[in-house]
Amino acid sequence: MGRLRPLERMEGLVILDDLDSDALGVYCVMLARYEQLCKLLAMASKELKDTKGDPEAVSDAVSKLDTMSGKMQSVERNILQYAEKLGLTPSGRVRLAQKRAQAAAAAQVDPDGDLFGD
């Protein structure tokens, strides 16, 4: 398909750690399901073109297209939710960067803090 796989696209990013492996696995499964649904949608579209105007065949093909479209929308929502949680969207990366910056700031100790005994 020419698309890079999720792990290839993430090369060089330092936003995930070992604790994210399960979520990343589910994200990859969702992407694979989406690709399969795309293939099924293409097959259903071809089936609709091949109906030759037979009302029953048209109805069946349209029903399959509607079903595939609904399933695709559901999987797309799941993909976006996992991508957001994993920091794979622009807003997700900003959110994770802000969390890291806050954690780093909280972890910094004032080197002169013990001199003034507040």
C-alpha positions in Angstrom: 0.0 0.0 0.0 3.0 2.3 0.3 2.0 3.4 3.8 4.6 3.1 6.6 3.7 0.9 9.4 3.1 2.5 12.9 6.4 1.5 14.3 8.3 2.8 11.3 6.5 6.1 11.5 7.4 6.4 15.1 11.1 5.9 14.6 13.0 8.6 16.5 10.1 9.7 18.7 10.7 9.5 22.4 7.2 9.6 23.6 6.5 5.9 24.4 8.0 3.6 27.1 7.5 0.0 27.9 4.3 0.7 29.7 2.7 1.7 26.4 3.3 -1.6 24.6 -0.2 -2.9 25.2 -1.9 0.3 24.0 0.5 0.3 21.0 -0.5 -3.3 20.3 -4.2 -2.5 20.3 -3.5 0.5 18.1 -1.7 -1.7 15.5 -4.6 -4.2 15.6 -7.1 -1.4 15.0 -5.0 -0.3 12.0 -5.0 -3.8 10.6 -8.8 -4.1 11.1 -9.2 -0.8 9.3 -7.1 -2.0 6.3 -9.2 -5.1 6.2 -12.4 -3.1 6.3 -11.1 -0.9 3.4 -10.7 -4.1 1.3 -14.2 -5.3 2.2 -15.6 -1.9 1.4 -13.9 -2.0 -2.0 -15.4 -5.5 -2.7 -18.9 -4.3 -1.7 -18.5 -1.3 -4.0 -17.5 -3.5 -6.9 -20.5 -5.8 -6.0 -22.8 -2.7 -6.3 -21.3 -1.8 -9.7 -21.9 -5.4 -10.9 -25.6 -5.5 -9.9 -26.8 -4.5 -13.4 -29.7 -2.7 -11.8 -31.2 -5.8 -10.1 -33.2 -4.2 -7.3 -32.6 -7.0 -4.8 -28.9 -7.2 -5.6 -28.6 -3.4 -5.3 -30.4 -3.5 -1.9 -28.0 -6.2 -0.7 -24.9 -4.4 -1.9 -26.1 -1.1 -0.4 -26.8 -2.8 2.9 -23.2 -4.3 2.9 -21.8 -0.8 2.1 -23.8 0.7 5.0 -22.6 -2.0 7.4 -18.9 -1.6 6.3 -19.1 2.2 6.6 -20.5 2.0 10.1 -17.8 -0.5 11.2 -15.1 1.7 9.6 -16.3 4.8 11.5 -16.2 2.8 14.7 -12.7 1.6 14.1 -11.6 5.1 13.0 -12.8 6.5 16.3 -10.9 3.8 18.2 -7.8 4.5 16.2 -7.9 8.2 16.9 -8.5 7.5 20.6 -5.5 5.3 20.9 -3.4 7.6 18.7 -4.3 10.5 21.1 -3.4 8.4 24.2 -0.1 7.3 22.6 0.8 10.9 21.6 0.6 10.1 17.9 -1.6 13.1 17.1 -0.5 16.7 17.2 -2.6 17.5 20.3 -1.5 14.2 21.9 2.2 15.1 21.5 1.6 18.6 23.0 -0.2 17.0 26.0 2.6 14.5 26.5 5.2 17.2 26.1 3.4 19.4 28.7 3.3 16.5 31.2 7.0 15.8 30.7 7.9 19.4 31.2 5.8 19.6 34.3 7.4 16.4 35.7 10.9 17.7 34.9 10.1 21.0 36.6 8.8 19.3 39.6 11.8 17.0 39.8 14.3 19.8 39.7 15.7 20.6 43.1 16.7 24.1 44.0 20.5 23.8 44.6 20.4 26.6 47.1 17.2 25.6 48.8 18.9 24.4 51.9 20.8 27.6 52.4 17.9 29.8 53.5 15.8 27.4 55.8 12.3 28.6 54.8 
